[in-house]
Amino acid sequence: MGQHFLKDLGIAKAIADTVDACPGLPVLEVGPGMGVLTQFLLQKERPLKVVELDDESVSYLRRTYPRLEEDIIEDDFLKMHLDRLFDGAPFVVTGNYPYNISSQIFFKILANKERIPCCTGMIQREVAQRMASAPGCKAYGILSVLVQAWYHVEYLFTVDEQVFNPPPKVKSAVIRMTRNDVVSLGCDEQLFRQVVKTTFNQRRKTLRNSIMPILGKECPLTKKPLFNRRPEQLSVAEFVDLTNQVAAALDASSATGKDVVP
């Protein structure tokens, strides 16, 4: 299945310890595999469930950790209804995430942000850098903005390839996401996501050009100085402001009966 198993127990314990930032909350481990993190999470003496799709891993977990029998969920995390877990109580998500779906996992977290105040785990280093990156950095992008809108992201430490069997071709990193105080972005959230994704799809262009799929070529709004900048130069707050300006332009065009996009 293209899996790389962590063999360094010291690092496994360090990853498990990242959940201590949110004490007392139940924990959901995604993709426990052979239980290298699970053994340390069980020591936390807090409710723990694990979700694993691989049949062999599930069988191994049942044999090795019998106390988890009722808490092993054989399912695809991306397809689960998370509101049914832990009787509706908030919980922490952690894991050594499959690198090929790590971004999808974090978008799932965002969709359930009111239930998940903390998320930790190990991912590909480049993805971790994108998530934690600040405006103006090369790594800053779609994932940076969408995650940082709702979470404070910490890049905790880098993990070398040689602690895995077999070693992957990339370095790994451990991150922690903790919910910030934002209750509402103050803009249309669907349009916010559209604006972020559309502009970063042409990240080397100025906003004047990259926003065209939404506003078209002749929209007066794009003559403002803001549109001389590139998307990686904008903070989350500035993307919120941009979204509100785009919404106003779309509303104005609708009121006059003119299409914004030619």
Disulfide bonds with the S-S distance in Angstrom:
none
